[in-house]
């Protein structure tokens, strides 16, 4: 009986470990951005956060995944690389660096509806 419980636990945890995505996977939701307060701090991937780089935080996409983020209010897009975890606010699907947020004109609004397309891992 213990073997079955252990096997079930291992299978459950492995299924939760990462989101399986393929190129052309599209996610819709809200994006926010982060900048100066986090600049220079270590990200979940181990690298230092650079608010001037085109990077993003996502809850489950693999580090290094490139995604195209489109602000659906103005149709402006930016390609970013996932190097951190987040966002931790309900309803948000991605956090962008300040530079990436600037490219899609969302600095002043702070949160915008976006379409996130997975390009590559």
C-alpha positions in Angstrom: 0.0 0.0 0.0 2.8 2.4 0.9 4.4 1.9 -2.6 1.2 3.0 -4.3 0.9 6.1 -2.1 4.5 6.9 -2.8 4.1 6.3 -6.5 0.9 8.5 -6.6 2.8 11.3 -4.8 5.7 11.2 -7.2 3.4 11.3 -10.2 1.4 14.2 -8.8 4.5 16.2 -8.0 6.0 15.6 -11.4 2.8 16.7 -13.1 2.9 20.0 -11.1 6.6 20.7 -11.8 6.2 22.7 -15.0 3.8 23.7 -17.6 4.1 21.9 -20.9 3.9 24.4 -23.7 4.8 24.3 -27.3 5.6 27.1 -29.7 2.5 28.9 -30.7 0.8 28.4 -27.4 -1.1 31.6 -26.6 -2.2 32.9 -23.1 -4.4 35.9 -22.5 -4.7 37.9 -19.3 -3.2 41.0 -17.7 0.4 42.1 -17.5 2.1 44.3 -15.0 5.7 45.5 -14.8 8.5 45.9 -12.3 11.6 48.0 -12.3 13.9 50.1 -10.1 12.9 48.5 -6.7 14.0 45.1 -8.0 17.0 46.3 -10.2 20.1 44.3 -9.3 18.4 41.8 -7.2 18.7 38.1 -7.9 15.9 36.5 -10.0 14.5 33.0 -9.5 16.7 31.9 -12.4 19.8 33.1 -10.5 20.7 36.0 -12.7 20.4 39.6 -11.6 17.3 41.5 -12.6 18.0 44.3 -15.1 15.1 46.7 -15.6 16.7 47.8 -18.9 16.7 44.3 -20.4 13.8 42.7 -22.3 12.9 40.1 -19.7 9.8 38.8 -17.9 8.5 36.8 -14.9 6.1 33.9 -15.5 4.8 31.4 -13.0 5.6 28.2 -14.9 7.3 28.7 -18.3 10.8 27.4 -18.4 13.6 29.9 -17.8 14.9 31.0 -21.2 11.6 30.7 -22.9 11.0 33.6 -25.4 7.5 35.0 -25.6 5.9 37.7 -27.7 3.7 40.0 -25.5 1.1 42.1 -27.2 -0.7 44.9 -25.5 -4.3 44.4 -26.8 -5.2 48.0 -26.2 -2.8 49.4 -28.7 -1.5 46.2 -30.5 2.1 47.0 -29.7 4.3 43.9 -29.1 7.7 43.0 -27.5 9.6 39.8 -27.4 11.0 39.0 -23.9 12.9 36.1 -22.3 11.5 34.5 -19.1 14.1 34.7 -16.3 12.0 35.1 -13.1 8.9 33.8 -11.4 5.7 35.7 -10.9 3.4 37.5 -11.1 1.9 36.9 -7.7 -1.2 39.1 -8.1 -4.4 37.4 -9.0 -5.5 37.7 -12.6 -2.0 38.6 -14.0 -0.2 36.2 -16.4 3.1 37.9 -16.8 5.3 40.6 -15.2 7.5 42.6 -17.6 10.7 44.5 -17.0 10.5 48.3 -17.2 12.1 48.3 -20.7 9.7 45.7 -22.1 6.7 47.6 -20.6 8.0 50.8 -22.2 8.1 49.1 -25.6 4.3 48.4 -25.4 3.4 51.7 -23.8 2.1 50.4 -20.5 4.3 52.3 -18.0 1.6 54.9 -17.1 -1.3 52.4 -16.8 0.7 49.8 -14.9 -1.5 46.9 -15.8 -2.9 46.1 -19.3 -4.6 43.3 -21.0 -2.1 41.2 -23.1 -1.8 38.2 -25.4 1.3 36.1 -24.6 2.5 33.9 -27.4 5.2 31.3 -26.7 7.9 31.5 -29.4 10.6 29.1 -28.3 12.3 27.4 -25.3 
